[in-house]
Amino acid sequence: MAFDTPAGGVFLESGDESMTPFGGFVSLPAFLQKLVILDVLAETAPVIRTGPNASRPRDILTLFFPTTFIDGSRFAHVNRLREDPLVAAVAGTRLCPHYRWR
């Protein structure tokens, strides 16, 4: 299976070797972009973020949705995705600032 992601084209094939439990994450941002639901949610967000270090609403949503898919049940699980440069590249987001960086 081949598809495009914000980080570029990806080709997936099955094999006997186990790589990571989050391997399916690569396809999720591409799927969410096709649905454009994150764009609609970001445009209608009731909070307007204007600070120079403010995360874009779409970036926050792009990382929140996959957290729920990987069974994240705490905000600490969002941090795992939010602070990972590889995840940001695959999802097409900037690294989201940590809540302590205000």
C-alpha positions as CSV (number, residue, x, y, z in Angstrom):
1,M,0.0,0.0,0.0
2,A,1.4,3.4,-0.9
3,F,0.0,6.8,0.2
4,D,1.2,10.4,0.7
5,T,1.7,12.0,4.1
6,P,2.7,15.5,5.1
7,A,6.3,14.2,5.4
8,G,6.2,12.5,2.0
9,G,5.2,9.3,0.3
10,V,5.0,6.1,2.4
11,F,4.9,2.5,1.2
12,L,3.7,-0.2,3.6
13,E,4.0,-3.9,3.3
14,S,3.6,-6.7,5.7
15,G,6.4,-8.8,7.0
16,D,7.5,-11.1,9.8
17,E,9.5,-8.6,11.7
18,S,7.9,-6.5,14.4
19,M,9.0,-2.8,14.2
20,T,6.9,-0.8,16.6
21,P,3.4,-0.9,18.1
22,F,2.8,2.6,16.6
23,G,3.5,1.7,13.0
24,G,0.0,2.4,12.0
25,F,0.4,6.0,13.2
26,V,2.0,7.0,9.9
27,S,-1.2,6.5,8.0
28,L,-3.5,8.2,10.5
29,P,-2.4,11.9,9.8
30,A,-2.8,11.2,6.1
31,F,-6.3,9.8,6.7
32,L,-7.3,12.8,8.9
33,Q,-6.1,15.2,6.2
34,K,-8.3,13.5,3.6
35,L,-11.3,14.0,5.9
36,V,-10.6,17.7,6.5
37,I,-12.3,17.4,9.8
38,L,-9.3,18.9,11.7
39,D,-9.4,22.0,9.4
40,V,-13.1,22.5,10.2
41,L,-12.5,22.0,14.0
42,A,-9.5,24.3,14.0
43,E,-11.4,27.1,12.1
44,T,-14.3,26.9,14.5
45,A,-12.2,26.7,17.7
46,P,-13.6,29.1,20.3
47,V,-10.1,30.2,21.5
48,I,-7.9,32.3,19.3
49,R,-4.2,31.8,20.0
50,T,-2.0,34.8,19.1
51,G,1.2,34.4,21.1
52,P,4.5,33.8,19.2
53,N,4.9,30.4,20.9
54,A,1.2,29.5,20.7
55,S,0.5,26.1,19.1
56,R,-1.8,26.2,16.1
57,P,-5.2,24.7,16.9
58,R,-4.8,22.3,13.9
59,D,-1.4,21.0,15.3
60,I,-3.0,20.4,18.7
61,L,-5.9,18.5,17.2
62,T,-3.6,16.6,14.9
63,L,-1.7,15.2,17.9
64,F,-4.8,14.8,20.1
65,F,-6.7,12.5,17.8
66,P,-3.8,9.9,17.4
67,T,-3.3,9.9,21.2
68,T,-6.9,8.6,21.6
69,F,-6.2,6.0,19.0
70,I,-3.2,4.7,20.8
71,D,-5.2,4.4,24.0
72,G,-3.8,7.5,25.6
73,S,-5.8,8.1,28.7
74,R,-3.8,10.9,30.3
75,F,-2.3,14.2,29.1
76,A,1.1,12.7,29.7
77,H,0.4,10.4,26.7
78,V,-0.1,13.5,24.5
79,N,3.3,14.7,25.5
80,R,4.9,11.6,24.0
81,L,3.6,12.5,20.6
82,R,3.8,16.2,21.1
83,E,7.5,16.4,21.8
84,D,8.7,13.8,19.2
85,P,10.3,15.4,16.2
86,L,9.6,12.3,14.0
87,V,5.9,12.4,14.9
88,A,5.8,16.1,14.1
89,A,7.4,15.5,10.7
90,V,5.0,12.6,9.8
91,A,1.9,14.6,11.0
92,G,3.0,17.7,9.3
93,T,3.0,19.8,12.4
94,R,5.4,22.0,14.3
95,L,6.6,20.6,17.6
96,C,3.9,21.7,20.0
97,P,5.3,23.7,22.9
98,H,5.2,22.1,26.3
99,Y,2.6,23.5,28.7
100,R,5.4,24.6,31.0
101,W,7.0,26.8,28.3
102,R,4.6,29.7,28.8
